[in-house]
Amino acid sequence: MRVWQGKRYWLVGASEGLGLSLARKINAAGAEVILSARSAEGLEKALATMPGRASAEAVDVADMDAVRAAAERIGPVDGVVFLAGVYWPMRAQDWDAEKVVAMCDVNFTGCARVIGAVLPEMVKKGTGHVVITGSLSGFRGLPGAIGYAASKSGVMALAESLYADLRGSGIDVQVANPGFIRTRLTDKNDFSMPFLMEPDDAARHMFELMQTDRFKSSFPRAFSLLFRLSQFLPDWAYYRMFAPK
């Protein structure tokens, strides 16, 4: 069981939804939390709901200078949780270059910027906790997921490489791969979303992972099996199963 008392955690993408719910759980467990998102107004509202010691630091993860400056103001942390993301459902036939680049730049490159801002200090100290939010959509390419699926696949591979390098170093690396969560992002979907989770339920799954020394959790479990097993299907079978609507 992880010790939270006296620890400082920076949660990026924590002004609403999964990030906010998870921040409350970590804070209630005894850790100081620093909440980050782009909206200063949203962060102030989120901060008012925290049960313990907490602060807010507005940051745009698409801006390298802003991420570095925020990390410097925050100072050393014991853990960082990356939850920031943008999403638009999109087919290749409807390619919107600006939105595709935004999904890649926030969801994947934004994660790399944040981890890069805190990891060197963790390596120097020989201790730390890095948690990355992937997605069931990142296991294999999906129709209608241009930009988003690729960005989530990228952060999942980044987490795997971090874990491979940092095992036994004193720095714990974990990746959580949720399915559909009811948020303003999934409100954009006009299709059925099986096993749709509320943010608090998804946060419970993620917090349970963070309490352990396991590397990965994909949830809901029954739904995740479909995506995990799809990696072993031959292309002809996989693309028939996930044919575009």
Secondary structure as GFF3:
##gff-version 3
##sequence-region A 1 245
A	DSSP	beta_strand	8	12	.	.	.	ID=ss1
A	DSSP	alpha_helix	17	28	.	.	.	ID=ss2
A	DSSP	beta_strand	32	36	.	.	.	ID=ss3
A	DSSP	alpha_helix	40	47	.	.	.	ID=ss4
A	DSSP	beta_strand	54	56	.	.	.	ID=ss5
A	DSSP	alpha_helix	64	74	.	.	.	ID=ss6
A	DSSP	beta_strand	79	82	.	.	.	ID=ss7
A	DSSP	three_ten_helix	92	94	.	.	.	ID=ss8
A	DSSP	alpha_helix	97	103	.	.	.	ID=ss9
A	DSSP	pi_helix	104	109	.	.	.	ID=ss10
A	DSSP	alpha_helix	110	125	.	.	.	ID=ss11
A	DSSP	beta_strand	128	133	.	.	.	ID=ss12
A	DSSP	three_ten_helix	136	138	.	.	.	ID=ss13
A	DSSP	alpha_helix	148	166	.	.	.	ID=ss14
A	DSSP	beta_strand	171	178	.	.	.	ID=ss15
A	DSSP	three_ten_helix	186	188	.	.	.	ID=ss16
A	DSSP	alpha_helix	199	210	.	.	.	ID=ss17
A	DSSP	beta_strand	216	219	.	.	.	ID=ss18
A	DSSP	alpha_helix	221	230	.	.	.	ID=ss19
A	DSSP	alpha_helix	235	241	.	.	.	ID=ss20
###
